[in-house]
Amino acid sequence: MSYILFGVFAILIILNVPVAVSLGLATLAAIAATKTVPLMVVAQKMFTATDSFPLMAIPFFMIAGSLMEKGGISRRLIRFANSLIGSLHGGLALVTVMASMFFAAISGSSPATVAAIGSIMIPAMVRQGYSHDFATATQASSGYIGVIIPPSIPMVTYGVVTGASIGTLFMAGFIPGLVIGAALMLVAYLISRKRGYVGEKRASFKEVLIAFKDAALALLMPVIILGGIYGGIFTPTEAANVAVVYGFIVGFFIYKELKLKDIPEVLRTSAISTAMVMLIIATATAFGLLLTREMIPTKIANFFISVTESKIMLLVLINLMLLVVGTFLETNAAIIILAPIFYPVITQMGIDPIHFGIVMVINLAIGMITPPLGVNLFVACGITKLSIERVIKANWLYLFISLAALALLTYIPAISLWLPNLLQ
């Protein structure tokens, strides 16, 4: 069964069949060949996988992000970021990264961050004289922070699969997101300084205050979400509902840029994105059922433990495997399949499950800027109409600094755990 399962899945991925369909067809092929599991059990498993209260947070966070985008939030966040750092070398590139960090605290999705910020910032950078390649690569790379700074849809998935506290995962992702953002800004600054990309006129203190006041309601949203979750006021799922109501009130009644005619489009795009994620979760769960039946997680866990008893070497091996998997497997699918495999290994080796969850999400997020999957690259290329090959060449320094940040965050767990431990 194992050979059929992985063989069919690999062939379908090579043929560029969508991940969700590949997982489902591989599962059906393995069952048809061996007849060891009734099809009814698979259908039940797929249904129960998505019939989950915590997973309801996914569509609502997507709707909240869309409402905030339509309501003029991204433009206000960009204006505020520009007032702070727009005067530095490569000011617009730095603003792109910072604005992506702000928007990440609203959307929970990397592609949404790339689309919302990139549609404004990439044309602005090009008009300012930045190369198309650099502008596209900067937005694609900074967009993956969208799943690291909370709220984060992959963190919700990890919490559901492993039983880890989603609220604690959200808190643990905040500082790593800032660290990665600072690393990307350093690369953008050095490249811009070398190429002579100058900044804009320095904003006065009054202009900074005006920009902050204009963006304050947007910046308040993550405070409400995280404060409510960690203060015990509401669960992460309820927080997603609060975010939708808040986003609608701010965009429609306060900023008055969100129109009633925009609501059907918001719901349509959110429904499509949610359906894609839920289908991946359902088929990945069925795939995982066969893995468990074949005791593959146990065998892999025993293999890792037999290879090394060093926590450092174990994390090296896991990171390498996750980086490879992240290049061709969608983030949520990878978490559903691999988290149950690694969870018993890391707990036996004394690695904190919350810290590991952050490391796992970062590994797979880096896969969003590496081919062949590289979803952020494709979204950014869709804005500029550049070939994926050109953007990959322009992206290598961002990829290198991302790997360096990953190593730092992997081996200094205090960076991830400091904020949760402080607030406990």
C-alpha positions in Angstrom: 0.0 0.0 0.0 2.8 2.4 0.9 4.5 2.1 -2.5 1.2 2.6 -4.4 0.2 5.6 -2.1 3.4 7.5 -2.5 4.1 6.4 -6.1 0.7 7.6 -7.4 1.0 10.8 -5.4 4.5 11.5 -6.8 3.4 10.9 -10.4 0.3 13.1 -10.1 2.4 16.0 -8.5 4.9 15.7 -11.4 2.0 15.9 -13.8 1.0 19.2 -12.1 -2.3 17.8 -10.8 -3.6 20.0 -7.9 -2.4 18.8 -4.5 -5.8 18.1 -3.1 -6.8 16.0 -6.1 -3.4 14.2 -6.0 -3.9 13.3 -2.4 -7.4 12.0 -3.0 -6.6 10.0 -6.1 -3.5 8.5 -4.5 -5.6 7.4 -1.5 -8.3 5.9 -3.7 -5.7 4.1 -5.9 -4.1 2.5 -2.8 -7.5 1.4 -1.5 -8.6 0.0 -4.8 -5.4 -2.0 -5.2 -5.3 -3.4 -1.6 -9.0 -3.3 -0.5 -7.9 -3.1 3.1 -10.0 -0.1 4.0 -13.7 0.4 3.1 -14.4 3.5 1.0 -17.1 4.4 3.5 -14.4 4.9 6.2 -12.4 7.2 4.0 -15.6 9.3 3.3 -16.3 9.5 7.0 -12.7 10.5 7.7 -12.8 13.3 5.2 -16.1 14.6 6.6 -15.0 14.5 10.2 -11.7 16.2 9.3 -13.5 19.3 8.2 -16.4 19.1 10.7 -14.3 20.9 13.3 -15.1 24.0 15.3 -11.5 25.4 15.3 -11.3 25.1 11.5 -14.2 27.5 11.2 -11.6 30.2 12.0 -10.2 29.7 8.5 -13.1 31.1 6.4 -13.7 33.9 8.9 -10.1 35.1 8.9 -10.2 35.0 5.1 -13.4 37.1 5.0 -11.9 39.5 7.6 -8.8 40.0 5.5 -10.8 40.6 2.3 -13.1 43.1 4.1 -10.0 45.0 5.4 -8.5 45.0 2.0 -11.6 46.3 0.3 -12.1 48.9 3.0 -8.9 50.7 2.2 -6.8 49.2 5.0 -3.8 48.1 2.9 -3.5 51.7 1.5 -3.5 53.2 5.0 -1.0 50.6 6.3 1.3 51.5 3.4 1.0 55.2 4.0 1.9 54.7 7.7 4.9 52.5 6.9 6.1 55.0 4.3 5.9 57.8 6.9 8.2 55.8 9.2 10.9 54.4 6.9 10.2 55.7 3.3 13.1 58.2 3.5 15.8 55.5 3.8 17.7 53.9 1.0 15.3 51.6 -0.8 12.4 53.2 1.1 9.7 51.7 -1.0 11.2 48.2 -0.7 11.3 48.6 3.1 7.8 49.9 3.1 6.7 46.8 1.2 8.1 44.5 3.8 6.8 46.5 6.7 3.3 46.9 5.2 3.3 43.1 4.5 4.0 42.6 8.2 1.1 44.9 9.2 -1.2 43.2 6.8 -0.1 39.8 8.0 -1.5 40.6 11.3 -4.9 40.9 9.6 -5.1 38.3 6.9 -3.5 35.1 8.1 -2.7 34.2 4.5 0.5 34.7 2.4 -1.1 34.9 -1.1 -3.6 37.4 0.2 -0.8 39.5 1.7 1.1 39.5 -1.6 -2.0 40.4 -3.6 -3.2 43.2 -1.3 0.1 44.9 -0.8 1.8 44.0 -4.1 -1.0 45.4 -6.2 -0.1 48.8 -4.7 3.6 48.6 -3.9 5.0 46.8 -7.0 3.8 49.4 -9.5 4.9 52.2 -7.1 8.4 50.7 -6.9 8.7 50.4 -10.6 7.6 54.0 -11.1 10.3 55.1 -8.7 13.0 53.3 -10.8 13.3 50.0 -9.0 13.8 47.0 -11.4 10.7 44.9 -12.1 12.6 41.8 -10.9 13.6 43.3 -7.5 10.2 44.7 -6.9 8.5 41.4 -7.6 10.9 39.4 -5.5 10.7 41.8 -2.6 6.9 41.5 -2.5 6.9 37.7 -3.0 9.3 37.1 -0.1 7.8 39.6 2.3 4.4 38.1 1.7 5.2 34.7 3.4 5.3 36.6 6.7 1.5 36.4 6.3 1.4 32.9 7.8 3.9 33.6 10.6 2.6 36.8 12.3 -0.7 35.9 13.8 -3.5 35.2 12.9 -2.1 32.3 10.8 -4.2 29.7 9.0 -1.4 27.1 9.1 -1.1 27.6 12.8 -4.8 26.8 13.2 -4.3 23.6 11.2 -1.3 22.6 13.3 -3.2 23.3 16.5 -6.1 21.1 15.3 -3.9 18.2 14.2 -1.7 18.1 17.3 -3.9 19.5 20.0 -1.6 22.4 20.7 -3.1 25.7 21.9 -3.9 27.8 18.9 -3.8 31.0 21.0 -0.4 30.1 22.3 0.8 29.4 18.8 -0.4 32.8 17.7 1.5 34.5 20.5 4.6 32.4 19.7 4.6 33.5 16.1 4.7 37.2 16.7 8.4 37.8 17.5 9.6 35.3 14.9 7.6 37.2 12.3 9.3 40.4 13.4 12.7 38.8 13.2 12.1 37.5 9.7 10.7 40.9 8.6 13.8 42.6 10.0 16.0 40.2 8.1 14.2 40.8 4.8 14.4 44.5 5.3 18.1 44.3 5.8 18.5 42.5 2.5 16.2 45.1 0.8 18.2 47.9 2.3 21.6 46.5 1.2 20.5 45.8 -2.3 18.9 49.2 -2.6 21.9 51.0 -1.3 24.2 49.2 -3.8 21.9 50.0 -6.7 21.2 53.6 -5.7 17.5 53.3 -4.9 17.1 56.4 -2.9 14.2 57.1 -0.5 11.5 59.8 -0.6 11.4 63.0 1.4 11.5 62.4 5.2 8.1 62.7 6.8 7.6 65.3 9.5 6.5 64.2 13.0 3.1 65.7 12.3 2.8 63.6 9.1 3.7 60.5 10.9 1.1 61.2 13.6 -1.6 61.8 10.9 -0.6 58.5 9.1 -0.7 56.6 12.4 -4.1 58.1 13.3 -5.4 57.1 9.8 -4.1 53.5 10.2 -4.8 53.1 14.0 -8.0 51.2 13.6 -6.3 48.7 11.2 -3.4 48.3 13.6 -5.8 47.7 16.5 -7.3 44.6 14.9 -4.5 42.2 15.9 -4.4 43.7 19.4 -8.1 42.9 19.7 -7.7 39.4 18.3 -4.6 38.4 20.4 -5.7 40.3 23.5 -9.2 38.6 23.4 -7.7 35.1 22.8 -5.0 35.3 25.5 -7.3 37.2 27.9 -9.7 34.4 27.8 -12.5 36.5 26.3 -13.0 34.4 23.2 -11.6 31.4 21.4 -9.5 31.7 18.2 -12.7 30.7 16.2 -14.7 33.4 18.0 -11.9 35.8 17.4 -12.2 35.2 13.7 -15.9 36.1 13.8 -15.0 39.3 15.8 -12.5 40.2 13.2 -15.2 39.9 10.5 -17.5 42.2 12.4 -14.7 44.6 13.2 -13.5 44.7 9.6 -17.0 45.4 8.3 -17.6 48.2 10.8 -14.3 49.9 10.1 -14.5 49.6 6.3 -18.2 50.4 5.9 -19.0 52.9 8.6 -15.7 54.5 9.5 -13.5 54.6 6.5 -16.6 54.3 4.2 -14.6 52.7 1.4 -16.2 49.3 1.7 -19.5 49.3 -0.3 -22.4 46.8 -0.2 -21.7 45.9 -3.8 -18.2 44.6 -2.6 -19.7 42.1 -0.2 -20.6 39.4 -2.8 -17.1 39.5 -4.2 -15.6 39.3 -0.7 -17.8 36.2 0.1 -17.1 34.6 -3.3 -13.3 34.9 -3.1 -13.3 33.8 0.5 -15.5 30.8 -0.2 -13.3 29.7 -3.1 -10.1 30.0 -0.9 -11.8 28.2 2.0 -13.1 25.4 -0.3 -9.5 24.9 -1.6 -8.1 24.7 1.9 -10.9 22.4 3.2 -10.5 20.0 0.3 -6.8 19.8 1.0 -7.5 19.1 4.7 -10.1 16.5 3.9 -8.0 14.6 1.3 -4.8 15.0 3.4 -6.6 13.5 6.4 -7.7 10.5 4.3 -4.1 10.1 3.0 -2.9 10.3 6.6 -5.4 7.5 7.6 -3.6 5.1 5.3 -0.2 6.3 6.5 -1.3 5.5 10.1 -2.7 2.1 9.1 0.7 1.2 7.5 2.4 2.5 10.7 4.5 4.8 8.6 4.6 7.6 11.2 6.0 5.1 13.8 8.6 3.8 11.3 9.8 7.3 10.4 9.8 8.3 14.1 11.9 5.2 15.0 14.2 6.0 12.0 14.9 9.5 13.2 15.5 8.4 16.8 17.9 5.6 15.5 19.8 8.0 13.4 20.6 10.5 16.1 20.0 11.1 19.8 21.1 14.7 19.4 18.3 17.3 19.5 20.4 19.6 17.3 20.9 17.0 14.6 17.3 15.9 14.8 16.1 19.5 14.1 18.6 19.7 11.2 17.1 16.6 9.6 13.5 17.7 10.2 14.3 21.1 8.8 15.8 19.7 5.6 12.9 17.4 5.1 10.3 20.2 5.7 12.2 22.5 3.3 12.1 19.9 0.6 8.4 19.0 1.2 7.5 22.7 1.2 8.7 23.1 -2.3 6.1 20.9 -3.8 3.3 20.3 -1.1 0.8 22.9 0.0 1.4 24.1 3.6 -1.8 22.8 5.2 -1.5 19.4 3.5 2.1 19.1 4.7 1.1 19.9 8.2 -1.7 17.4 8.3 0.5 14.6 6.9 3.8 15.4 8.7 2.8 16.9 12.1 1.5 13.5 13.4 4.7 11.9 12.2 7.1 14.4 13.9 5.0 15.1 17.0 5.9 11.9 19.0 9.6 12.3 17.9 9.9 15.9 19.1 8.1 15.3 22.4 10.3 12.3 23.1 13.4 14.4 22.5 12.1 17.2 24.8 11.3 19.8 22.1 8.5 22.1 23.0 5.5 21.4 20.6 4.7 25.2 20.4 8.2 26.0 19.4 8.2 23.1 16.9 4.9 24.4 15.4 6.5 27.7 14.7 9.6 26.1 13.1 7.3 23.9 11.0 5.2 26.8 9.7 8.3 28.9 8.9 9.9 25.9 7.0 6.8 25.5 4.9 6.3 29.2 4.5 9.7 29.4 2.9 8.4 26.9 0.4 6.0 29.6 -0.8 9.0 31.4 -2.4 10.7 28.3 -3.8 9.8 26.4 -7.0 8.0 24.4 -8.2 5.0 25.3 -5.8 6.1 28.8 -4.9 2.6 30.2 -4.6 3.8 33.6 -3.6 6.1 33.8 -6.7 3.1 33.0 -9.0 0.9 35.6 -7.3 3.6 38.3 -7.5 4.4 37.3 -11.1 0.7 37.7 -11.9 0.9 41.3 -10.9 4.0 42.2 -13.0 3.6 39.6 -15.8 7.2 38.6 -15.4 8.4 35.0 -16.0 8.9 32.9 -12.8 12.6 32.3 -13.8 13.5 36.0 -13.6 11.9 36.4 -10.2 13.7 33.3 -8.9 17.0 34.7 -9.9 16.2 38.0 -8.2 15.0 36.2 -5.0 18.1 34.2 -4.0 19.3 36.7 -1.4 15.9 36.8 0.3 15.8 33.0 0.3 19.3 32.9 1.9 18.4 35.3 4.7 15.2 33.4 5.3 17.2 30.2 5.8 19.5 32.0 8.2 16.6 33.3 10.2 15.1 29.8 10.2 18.3 28.5 11.7 18.3 31.2 14.4 14.7 30.6 15.3 15.2 26.8 15.3 18.1 26.8 17.8 17.0 29.6 20.1 13.5 28.5 21.1 13.3 31.4 23.6 12.6 33.8 20.7 9.4 32.0 20.0 8.5 31.1 23.6 9.4 34.3 25.4 6.1 36.1 24.8 3.8 33.1 25.6 5.8 32.4 28.8 5.7 36.1 29.7 1.9 36.2 29.5 1.2 32.9 31.2 
